[in-house]
Amino acid sequence: MDFLILYEHTVREYESDLLLKLELERRGYSVEIRQLLDPKHLRLFGRDKPEVLVASCMYDNEAINSHVYNNIGRCNKIVNLHWEQMLSDTQEEGDWFNMNGNAKRCIQTCWGKRTARRLQEHGMDPKNTPVTGAVMMDFLRPEFKGYFKDKAALCREFGLAPEKQLHLYISSFGYASMSDAEVAELSRMAGTDFSGFARTNRISMQQTLDWFDRYLADHPEVELVYRRHPSEWNSPALEQLAARRPNFHVIFADSVKQWIVAADSISIWMSTAIAEVYMAGKSCHILRPVPIEHEYDPVIYKGARYVTDYEGFVAAMAHPNPPFPIAREVIEGYFDPSDRPAYLRMADLLEDVYRNPPRDEPMGEGFKPHFNVLKFVALAGVHALYRHHWEPRKVFAFCPPLADFAQRIYGYVDKAYISPEEVKRMTERIRPFVRSAE
């Protein structure tokens, strides 16, 4: 095998990984996509051992061991797609997100020049910080026109009135639905006190929903789609507003990019999807009823223009073509603009890594490999249970510690699962655009 692409989060990564896979296959290479918790296959250590390992994240020696050595054995051609690049100022200054140990010897791809510069300032060699652009943004490029449904088709699918103004709100209120006990437990596990940020979530969400309630009562010509955060799975406030205002809709189906493309106007709180709004050639309003603590606010929002009260919100909604709220040089510093799509630039990089000797030695001095036999056996067992739909909590009820351990893995496997039928559908949807890209 030439390339093995490992992904972690299906919704975040799989579409982009598949685009990259199809392009590499078009160039004549063999490529496989696997999830981090897929069973370990001995063939990948032998006859099908990949020349290049393409990772989803790679922060330290333990990640190299877990994501590379325990999947394919020794390999010094490691390219990280580096999915976490939109950080707060505190995260940008800390050690973790600037790579530790031999992870600095892996190739850490960068969406923009600002990230490359940050990693280099923290000790990385420029040859290991190439700027490729962000592959997930390619679907918003002119070359992919027709990839997404238009407004009328999307509205019909979800029972919305296509003749009305479609307003999209992209939420990030993940902590608002958590109880104080859940926040305390998360704080304990992370070693960081999230109680203040959780309070900011709740206040911001409450005031934002109050704005929507007042506005929708006066503007029946507007359909407002609330794109909830994945963690907002239990929110009575959303249910109550949807029951009170027939033009307020909580919808999580389809991709955020699809809704961005179709929307007439867009508002946002602190989501990094603001970059996708920009790449789609659209603008948006940043709704900030109260300030966000800087240690949690993505640094890309620093110096942006905010809407901070209801009167400002009404005025913003009346603006047919608002200027983008973040300075162009800031957003393009994090998301490098180019005439050439990012997936082609990424494929060029991978091809160069494949054809040439390793740029560095991630598994060289300072790296001590160890094979995790327990994980090897546990993953095989959990996947066998998953294929038969046997939940570990029931199968191992006689041993609660084992049941809890296996159930956690089972939950991760279930969350990341993507069916062969869905993969086929996505492939057929993407392939025509790959063929016509060059």
C-alpha positions as CSV (number, residue, x, y, z in Angstrom):
1,M,0.0,0.0,0.0
2,D,1.2,3.5,-0.8
3,F,-0.8,5.6,1.7
4,L,-2.8,4.8,4.8
5,I,-5.1,7.7,6.0
6,L,-6.3,7.5,9.6
7,Y,-9.3,9.5,10.8
8,E,-10.7,10.2,14.2
9,H,-14.0,12.1,13.8
10,T,-16.2,11.0,10.9
11,V,-18.2,14.2,10.4
12,R,-15.1,16.4,10.7
13,E,-12.7,14.4,8.5
14,Y,-14.1,11.7,6.3
15,E,-15.4,13.8,3.5
16,S,-12.0,15.5,3.1
17,D,-10.0,12.3,3.5
18,L,-12.1,10.7,0.8
19,L,-11.5,13.7,-1.6
20,L,-7.8,13.3,-0.9
21,K,-7.9,9.5,-1.5
22,L,-9.7,9.8,-4.8
23,E,-7.1,12.3,-6.0
24,L,-4.2,10.1,-5.0
25,E,-5.9,7.1,-6.7
26,R,-6.4,9.2,-9.8
27,R,-2.6,9.7,-9.8
28,G,-2.1,5.9,-9.6
29,Y,-1.5,5.3,-5.9
30,S,-3.1,2.8,-3.6
31,V,-4.8,4.3,-0.6
32,E,-6.8,3.1,2.3
33,I,-8.8,5.0,4.9
34,R,-9.2,3.6,8.4
35,Q,-10.5,4.8,11.7
36,L,-8.2,5.1,14.7
37,L,-10.1,2.5,16.6
38,D,-10.5,0.0,13.8
39,P,-9.1,-3.4,14.5
40,K,-5.3,-3.7,14.0
41,H,-4.5,-5.8,11.0
42,L,-1.3,-7.8,10.8
43,R,-1.2,-7.3,7.0
44,L,-0.5,-3.6,7.6
45,F,2.8,-4.6,9.4
46,G,3.8,-6.9,6.5
47,R,2.6,-7.3,2.9
48,D,0.3,-4.2,2.9
49,K,2.6,-2.0,5.0
50,P,2.0,1.6,3.8
51,E,4.9,3.8,2.6
52,V,3.3,6.9,4.1
53,L,1.1,7.2,7.2
54,V,-1.3,10.1,7.0
55,A,-2.5,11.0,10.5
56,S,-5.4,13.0,11.9
57,C,-3.4,14.3,14.9
58,M,0.2,13.9,16.1
59,Y,1.2,15.9,19.2
60,D,3.8,13.8,21.0
61,N,5.7,10.5,21.2
62,E,2.7,8.6,22.6
63,A,0.7,9.7,19.6
64,I,3.4,8.4,17.3
65,N,3.4,5.1,19.1
66,S,-0.4,4.8,19.2
67,H,-1.3,6.1,15.8
68,V,1.7,4.8,13.8
69,Y,3.7,2.1,15.5
70,N,0.7,0.2,16.8
71,N,-1.0,0.3,13.3
72,I,1.9,-0.3,10.9
73,G,5.1,-0.7,12.9
74,R,8.1,1.5,12.2
75,C,7.7,4.3,9.7
76,N,9.4,7.7,9.3
77,K,7.2,9.1,6.6
78,I,4.4,10.5,8.8
79,V,2.2,13.4,7.6
80,N,-0.3,14.9,10.0
81,L,-3.4,16.5,8.5
82,H,-3.5,18.5,11.7
83,W,-7.2,19.0,12.2
84,E,-6.9,21.2,15.3
85,Q,-5.5,24.5,14.1
86,M,-8.1,27.1,15.3
87,L,-7.0,27.7,18.9
88,S,-7.3,30.3,21.6
89,D,-4.4,32.5,22.5
90,T,-3.8,30.4,25.6
91,Q,-3.6,27.2,23.5
92,E,-1.4,28.8,20.9
93,E,1.1,29.8,23.7
94,G,1.0,26.4,25.5
95,D,3.1,23.3,24.8
96,W,0.6,20.8,23.8
97,F,-0.6,22.3,20.5
98,N,2.9,23.2,19.5
99,M,4.0,19.6,19.3
100,N,6.2,17.8,21.8
101,G,9.1,15.3,21.5
102,N,9.5,13.5,18.1
103,A,6.2,14.9,16.9
104,K,8.2,17.9,15.9
105,R,10.0,15.6,13.4
106,C,6.7,14.6,11.7
107,I,5.4,16.7,8.8
108,Q,2.7,18.9,10.4
109,T,0.7,20.4,7.6
110,C,-0.6,23.9,8.1
111,W,-3.7,25.6,6.8
112,G,-2.1,29.0,6.8
113,K,1.2,30.9,7.3
114,R,0.3,32.0,10.8
115,T,0.2,28.4,12.1
116,A,3.4,27.5,10.3
117,R,5.1,30.5,11.8
118,R,3.9,29.6,15.3
119,L,5.2,26.0,15.1
120,Q,8.5,27.2,13.8
121,E,8.8,29.7,16.7
122,H,8.3,26.7,19.0
123,G,11.2,24.8,17.5
124,M,9.9,23.1,14.4
125,D,12.0,23.0,11.2
126,P,10.3,24.8,8.2
127,K,10.7,21.7,6.1
128,N,8.2,20.0,8.5
129,T,5.6,22.8,8.5
130,P,4.4,23.1,4.9
131,V,1.4,25.3,4.1
132,T,-1.1,23.4,2.1
133,G,-4.4,25.2,2.8
134,A,-7.4,23.4,4.4
135,V,-8.8,20.5,2.4
136,M,-12.3,20.8,3.9
137,M,-12.6,24.3,2.4
138,D,-12.2,23.0,-1.1
139,F,-15.9,22.0,-1.3
140,L,-16.7,25.7,-1.1
141,R,-14.5,26.6,-4.1
142,P,-16.0,27.5,-7.5
143,E,-14.6,24.2,-8.9
144,F,-17.1,22.4,-6.7
145,K,-20.1,24.4,-7.8
146,G,-23.1,22.0,-7.8
147,Y,-21.7,19.8,-5.0
148,F,-24.3,21.3,-2.6
149,K,-28.0,21.5,-2.9
150,D,-29.5,24.9,-3.6
151,K,-31.7,26.8,-1.2
152,A,-35.0,25.7,-2.7
153,A,-34.0,22.0,-2.6
154,L,-32.7,22.2,0.9
155,C,-35.8,24.0,2.2
156,R,-38.1,21.5,0.5
157,E,-36.2,18.6,2.2
158,F,-36.7,20.1,5.7
159,G,-40.1,21.5,5.3
160,L,-39.1,25.2,5.2
161,A,-40.6,27.9,2.9
162,P,-38.0,28.6,0.2
163,E,-39.6,32.0,-0.6
164,K,-38.8,33.2,2.9
165,Q,-35.4,34.6,4.0
166,L,-33.3,31.7,5.3
167,H,-31.2,32.7,8.3
168,L,-28.7,30.4,9.7
169,Y,-27.3,30.5,13.3
170,I,-24.2,28.3,14.0
171,S,-24.2,27.5,17.7
172,S,-21.3,26.5,19.9
173,F,-23.1,26.3,23.2
174,G,-21.7,22.9,24.1
175,Y,-21.5,23.7,27.8
176,A,-24.9,25.2,28.2
177,S,-26.6,21.8,28.3
178,M,-24.3,20.4,30.9
179,S,-25.2,20.3,34.6
180,D,-23.0,21.7,37.2
181,A,-22.0,18.2,38.2
182,E,-21.0,17.4,34.6
183,V,-19.0,20.6,34.3
184,A,-17.2,19.8,37.6
185,E,-16.4,16.2,36.4
186,L,-15.1,17.6,33.0
187,S,-13.0,20.2,34.9
188,R,-11.6,17.4,37.1
189,M,-10.6,15.2,34.2
190,A,-9.1,18.1,32.2
191,G,-7.4,19.8,35.2
192,T,-9.0,23.1,34.1
193,D,-11.9,24.9,35.8
194,F,-14.6,25.2,33.1
195,S,-17.3,26.6,35.5
196,G,-16.8,30.2,34.4
197,F,-16.9,29.3,30.7
198,A,-20.0,27.2,31.3
199,R,-21.7,30.2,32.9
200,T,-20.8,32.3,29.8
201,N,-22.3,29.6,27.6
202,R,-25.6,29.7,29.5
203,I,-25.9,33.4,29.7
204,S,-25.0,33.9,26.0
205,M,-27.4,31.2,24.9
206,Q,-30.3,32.6,27.0
207,Q,-29.8,36.1,25.7
208,T,-29.3,35.0,22.1
209,L,-32.5,33.0,22.2
210,D,-34.3,36.0,23.7
211,W,-33.2,38.0,20.7
212,F,-34.5,35.3,18.3
213,D,-37.8,35.1,20.1
214,R,-38.4,38.9,19.8
215,Y,-37.2,39.1,16.3
216,L,-39.1,36.1,14.9
217,A,-42.3,37.4,16.5
218,D,-42.0,40.6,14.4
219,H,-40.6,39.0,11.3
220,P,-42.8,36.0,10.1
221,E,-41.1,36.3,6.7
222,V,-37.9,34.8,8.2
223,E,-37.1,31.1,8.7
224,L,-34.3,30.8,11.3
225,V,-32.4,27.5,11.3
226,Y,-30.5,26.9,14.6
227,R,-27.5,24.6,13.8
228,R,-26.9,23.2,17.3
229,H,-23.6,22.1,18.6
230,P,-23.2,18.3,18.8
231,S,-23.2,18.6,22.6
232,E,-26.5,20.4,22.7
233,W,-28.5,17.1,22.7
234,N,-30.7,18.0,25.7
235,S,-31.9,21.6,25.6
236,P,-35.4,22.5,26.9
237,A,-34.8,26.1,25.9
238,L,-34.5,25.2,22.2
239,E,-37.6,23.0,22.4
240,Q,-39.6,25.7,24.0
241,L,-38.7,28.3,21.5
242,A,-39.4,26.0,18.6
243,A,-42.8,25.3,20.1
244,R,-43.5,29.0,20.5
245,R,-42.2,30.3,17.1
246,P,-43.1,28.2,14.1
247,N,-40.3,29.9,12.1
248,F,-37.6,28.7,14.5
249,H,-36.1,25.3,13.6
250,V,-33.5,23.3,15.4
251,I,-31.8,21.2,12.7
252,F,-28.6,19.1,12.9
253,A,-28.9,17.1,9.7
254,D,-26.6,17.7,6.7
255,S,-23.3,19.5,6.9
256,V,-22.8,23.0,8.2
257,K,-21.2,23.9,4.8
258,Q,-24.5,22.9,3.1
259,W,-26.4,25.3,5.3
260,I,-23.9,28.0,4.8
261,V,-24.1,27.8,1.0
262,A,-27.9,27.9,1.1
263,A,-28.5,30.6,3.7
264,D,-29.4,34.2,2.9
265,S,-27.8,35.5,6.1
266,I,-25.7,33.9,8.8
267,S,-24.9,34.5,12.5
268,I,-22.4,32.9,14.7
269,W,-21.1,32.9,18.3
270,M,-17.5,31.5,18.4
271,S,-17.5,28.6,15.9
272,T,-14.5,28.0,13.7
273,A,-17.0,27.5,10.9
274,I,-16.7,31.3,10.4
275,A,-13.8,30.4,8.1
276,E,-16.1,28.3,6.0
277,V,-18.5,31.2,5.7
278,Y,-15.5,33.3,4.4
279,M,-14.4,30.6,2.0
280,A,-18.0,30.3,0.7
281,G,-17.8,34.0,-0.3
282,K,-20.3,35.0,2.3
283,S,-20.4,37.2,5.3
284,C,-22.0,36.8,8.8
285,H,-22.7,38.5,12.1
286,I,-20.9,37.6,15.3
287,L,-23.4,37.7,18.2
288,R,-21.8,38.3,21.5
289,P,-24.3,39.3,24.2
290,V,-21.5,39.0,26.8
291,P,-17.7,38.7,26.3
292,I,-16.0,35.3,26.1
293,E,-13.0,34.5,28.2
294,H,-9.9,34.9,26.0
295,E,-8.5,31.5,27.0
296,Y,-11.5,29.8,25.2
297,D,-12.1,32.3,22.4
298,P,-10.5,31.2,19.1
299,V,-7.7,33.7,18.4
300,I,-9.1,34.3,14.9
301,Y,-11.9,36.3,16.6
302,K,-9.5,38.7,18.2
303,G,-10.3,42.2,17.0
304,A,-13.5,41.1,15.2
305,R,-16.7,43.2,15.1
306,Y,-19.4,41.9,17.4
307,V,-23.1,42.5,17.8
308,T,-23.7,43.0,21.5
309,D,-27.3,44.0,22.0
310,Y,-30.8,43.5,20.5
311,E,-30.9,46.8,18.7
312,G,-27.6,45.9,17.0
313,F,-29.0,42.5,16.1
314,V,-32.1,44.0,14.4
315,A,-29.9,46.4,12.5
316,A,-27.5,43.6,11.4
317,M,-30.4,41.5,10.1
318,A,-31.5,44.4,8.0
319,H,-28.1,44.7,6.3
320,P,-28.3,42.9,2.9
321,N,-24.5,42.6,2.4
322,P,-22.5,43.2,5.6
323,P,-18.7,43.4,5.5
324,F,-17.0,40.4,6.8
325,P,-16.5,40.9,10.6
326,I,-12.8,39.6,10.7
327,A,-10.0,41.4,8.8
328,R,-9.0,39.7,5.6
329,E,-5.4,39.5,6.5
330,V,-6.2,37.7,9.7
331,I,-8.5,35.0,8.3
332,E,-6.3,34.5,5.2
333,G,-3.3,34.2,7.5
334,Y,-4.9,31.1,9.1
335,F,-6.5,29.8,5.9
336,D,-4.1,30.3,3.0
337,P,-5.8,31.5,-0.2
338,S,-4.6,29.9,-3.4
339,D,-5.6,29.5,-7.0
340,R,-4.8,25.8,-6.5
341,P,-7.2,23.8,-4.3
342,A,-5.8,22.5,-1.0
343,Y,-6.5,18.9,-1.8
344,L,-4.2,19.1,-4.8
345,R,-1.5,20.9,-2.8
346,M,-1.9,18.2,-0.1
347,A,-1.6,15.4,-2.8
348,D,1.5,17.1,-4.2
349,L,3.0,17.1,-0.7
350,L,2.2,13.4,-0.1
351,E,3.5,12.5,-3.5
352,D,6.8,14.3,-2.7
353,V,7.0,12.5,0.7
354,Y,6.3,9.1,-1.0
355,R,9.0,9.5,-3.7
356,N,11.8,10.9,-1.6
357,P,13.7,9.7,1.5
358,P,12.2,10.7,4.9
359,R,12.6,14.4,5.7
360,D,13.3,13.5,9.3
361,E,13.2,10.6,11.7
362,P,10.1,10.6,14.0
363,M,11.0,7.1,15.1
364,G,14.6,7.9,15.6
365,E,16.5,9.0,18.7
366,G,14.2,9.7,21.7
367,F,11.4,7.4,20.5
368,K,10.8,4.2,22.4
369,P,8.2,2.0,20.7
370,H,5.9,-0.3,22.7
371,F,3.2,-2.5,21.3
372,N,-0.1,-2.3,23.2
373,V,-1.3,-5.9,23.3
374,L,-4.3,-5.1,25.5
375,K,-5.6,-2.5,22.9
376,F,-4.9,-5.0,20.1
377,V,-7.1,-7.6,21.7
378,A,-9.7,-5.2,23.1
379,L,-10.4,-3.6,19.7
380,A,-10.7,-7.0,18.0
381,G,-13.2,-8.1,20.7
382,V,-15.2,-4.9,20.7
383,H,-15.6,-4.9,17.0
384,A,-16.7,-8.5,17.1
385,L,-19.4,-7.5,19.6
386,Y,-20.3,-4.5,17.4
387,R,-20.9,-6.6,14.3
388,H,-23.4,-8.6,16.3
389,H,-24.9,-5.6,18.1
390,W,-24.0,-7.1,21.5
391,E,-23.5,-4.3,24.0
392,P,-20.6,-5.0,26.4
393,R,-22.6,-3.7,29.4
394,K,-24.9,-6.8,28.9
395,V,-22.3,-9.3,27.7
396,F,-19.9,-8.5,30.6
397,A,-22.5,-7.7,33.3
398,F,-20.8,-10.2,35.5
399,C,-17.7,-8.0,35.6
400,P,-18.6,-4.3,35.9
401,P,-15.1,-2.9,35.4
402,L,-14.7,-4.9,32.2
403,A,-18.2,-3.9,31.1
404,D,-17.5,-0.2,31.6
405,F,-14.1,-0.4,29.8
406,A,-15.5,-2.3,26.8
407,Q,-18.6,-0.1,26.7
408,R,-16.6,3.1,26.4
409,I,-14.7,1.7,23.4
410,Y,-18.0,0.4,21.9
411,G,-19.4,3.9,22.2
412,Y,-16.5,5.4,20.3
413,V,-16.6,2.7,17.6
414,D,-20.4,3.3,17.2
415,K,-19.9,7.1,17.0
416,A,-17.2,6.8,14.3
417,Y,-19.0,4.1,12.2
418,I,-19.7,4.9,8.6
419,S,-21.5,2.3,6.5
420,P,-20.2,0.9,3.2
421,E,-23.4,2.3,1.6
422,E,-22.6,5.8,2.9
423,V,-19.0,5.6,1.7
424,K,-20.2,4.6,-1.7
425,R,-22.7,7.4,-1.8
426,M,-20.1,10.0,-0.8
427,T,-17.6,8.6,-3.3
428,E,-20.1,8.8,-6.2
429,R,-20.9,12.4,-5.2
430,I,-17.2,13.5,-4.9
431,R,-15.6,11.7,-7.9
432,P,-17.0,13.8,-10.7
433,F,-15.4,16.9,-9.2
434,V,-12.1,15.2,-8.9
435,R,-12.1,14.2,-12.5
436,S,-12.8,17.8,-13.6
437,A,-10.6,19.6,-11.2
438,E,-7.3,19.8,-13.2
